[in-house]
């Protein structure tokens, strides 16, 4: 969806859209996609920004929020000429949002769809600019993971790569049993399509696919159902017919082996060699029709910025509950820039955009927690009620003899009660001493462990937790699951490292971890037991077995094999191995059934 209509006018806000978010006035709609909706807004100084609000169902997922927070903080480190820098954000509010610099130009997907393929000279400049953007992104230890034509914007002074790394935040939420990571199928790399680890070389593969689309108007692996395109990406060679000869080096970007692909720096050098003139990004690098569109957008944005704002209160990014509630101040949201009264320049601003000062935040546009907002409490006040009862006249003095008689009687009764309690306490101590002094007393006295003893003072053991079974859980290679999740969802280490070194990898699948490259099933709790065929998998069996190891080789298990796994959080699980992905499946994963007894043991007892 494009946010600009013919003639350069922006699409107005719709009935369900907020009018402002955290003090930023929303002026128009720029687009909507799988992650959320993007709006046009402005800084106090008048610079346009693009503000993206995240879809409610994603914002409700704790794992998404954790990764979104990490990726936004990492994106702040990316400061390049061919990227849109992060200006402000809130990852903790009721509905997360992210603000970046606005790029007054169409996406590559929209430009090619409306005007056709770009000239070869423009493709070279596009490639060089995107490669320079990837160099900056990769230096910040970020992998884009979803580089595609709609994530490349065309500005008058070169392309801009947007949404870098944010797709990773949705992986834990969107990843299902297929083991395929989030992304656009037509622009995935073979390793990403197979559910394997995504690295910087995966972005280079996507870069080659975007370049083919820009030069020819169609993808390198054709169109059709997603599974058919993914199969061609993994098993077939790209279709490069019609590609200009001096763009032939793009084929190197599409190598099946990640090691065979050039680095972004090499791509820039190849573009320079293929260009008959030195590469220079300027206002004439794009066809005239696209350049005219950019001019129209700049004018339309300036007109919206100068339009008088309608005074409206700040509202959450989601439609508000129609039931009015009293306003009460709460903690401010977490932002990239300070929210104090004194204006400051956020660290993410770049010289080309001038000083960027976030608008002052109204109190509590978002609640501070993930769940539903807590109803406000009435404010505490020291004011006395407006009406006070008048003091009554003092009654006449009475005879005090009755009062003293009542005091004496009460004192005697109290002493009698205290004597009874002390006698009972002494008897209880004596009984307890006899029980602990003679081990045979446990058979006839109080059994503290079983909870079968009589008397109100006996300690009863907690009942065993109720087991919960999840069938057909598919764990991709280098992914893990947590037993606390319901259902357990595969997740990858935030930095892409091995799951063997993650503290919350209750059960992971790692291929090539052993000295003989035998795939492994393991747990960060380092308490895994492979049961033999004569043992019946149960909570009692898992508690009794102590033949602990950290990992089990996949060659040691077969369909139906059972493992007892103790997590460091105190959960115990019985894992039944169902099998590994078929040879003809592009994904590499294992399938298991998991029965979990949550909080079955003391977390402190598990190292």
Buried (B, 14 or more C-beta within 10 A) or exposed (E): EBBBEEEBBBBEBEEEBBBBBBBBBBBBBBBBEEBBBBBBBBBBEEBBBBBBBBBBEBBBBEBBBBBBBBBBEBBBBBBBBBBBBBBBBBBBBBBBBBBBBBBBBBBBBBBBEEBEBBBBBBBBBBBBBBBBBBBBBBEBEBBBBBBBBBBBBBBBBBBBBBBBBBBBBBBBBBBEBEBBBBBBBBBBBBBBBBBBBBBBBBBBBBBBBBBBBBBBBBBBBBEEEEEEBBBBBBEEEBBBEEBBEBBEBBBBBBBBEBEEBBBBEBBBBBBEEBBEEEBEBEEEBBBEEBBEBBEBBBEBBEEBBEEEEEEEEBBBBBEEEEEEEEEEEBEBBBBBBEBEEEBEEBEBBBEEBEBBBBBEBBEBBBBBEBEEBEEEEEEEEEEEEEEEEEEEEEEEEEEEEEEEEEEEEEEEEEEEEEEEEEEEEEEEEEBBEEBEEEEEBBEEBBBBEEEEBEEEEBEEEEEEBEBBEBEEBBBBBBBBBBBBBEEBBBBBBEEBEBBBEBEBBBBBBBBEBBEEEBBBBBBBBBBBBBBEEEBEBBBEBBBEBEEEEEBBBBEEBEEEBBBBBBBBBBBBBBBBBBEBBEEEEBBBBBBBBBBBBBEBBEEEEBE
